[in-house]
Amino acid sequence: MPIIGGIEGPVARRTTQEESLVMIAPMIHKMLRREDLLRLVDEIAITDPQEAYPAAQKLEAGRVDSLLDSPAALEAVRGRGGAPAPLPMALLWYVPIRAALRGRGEHDIQLADYTATLPLAFLTSRSGTTLARGEGTLASWARAIRSLPRNSVAQGERAAHCGALALWWTGLFPEWVSRRSQGHGMIRAYVDFAAGALELAGRTLRAAAPNSAELYSAAADRAHLLHEALHNVGRDYIGSGAHTSDGRLTRYLARLHPPRAS
């Protein structure tokens, strides 16, 4: 289904001569269908048969978030033997990101949805392709934001786009950031930039798009936490050795013996 909507919809897109501007907003809950959730229940029945009936009951009662937040859903999404389950991408990203954020004390569903939306929106976008070619930098994003009228809606939209892009890029591809910038410290610089850009978006879009503005302000405050969740989940899907037998075995064993909190 399309992921493009109005300024308060899943994704607001503005086309210019330079780029296709994508202003990310949460879309996971909007795009999930009943068939997707039934597939999740089927996977739960395979990984933990005793949890199949409770999961089906939650779905029938319309308690979708309770189903998605359940430990059984997390284990089902992670799959068997360390390989991700054959489920829609929306579930593969949302369920573990939501679990990672809840584990760090962040219970805002909209923030989890927004964070899980980033991979779906950018992995095949023009902006993501531009970054993969090595053409996106913090300096170019900052110039793009400053080039627009100060505190205008256009500047807020551009800031929301650049902030989300920086968060996604450094969350899923930290080794590229470090390699291109000659230093691990640039990862923090990217996340700090994302926080500043999202804070600007929250401020400047308050009147034009209050719901989006509130979300961007919250994301700015928690940017480092969102980055950590993206990074930890992304390693399972696109990290080094993610699709090798050794990588899958390592992840599977780590889940059997998770590290204890200090």
Beta strands, then each sheet from edge to edge (+ up, - down):
strand 1: 11-15
strand 2: 20-24
sheet 1: 1+ 2-
end
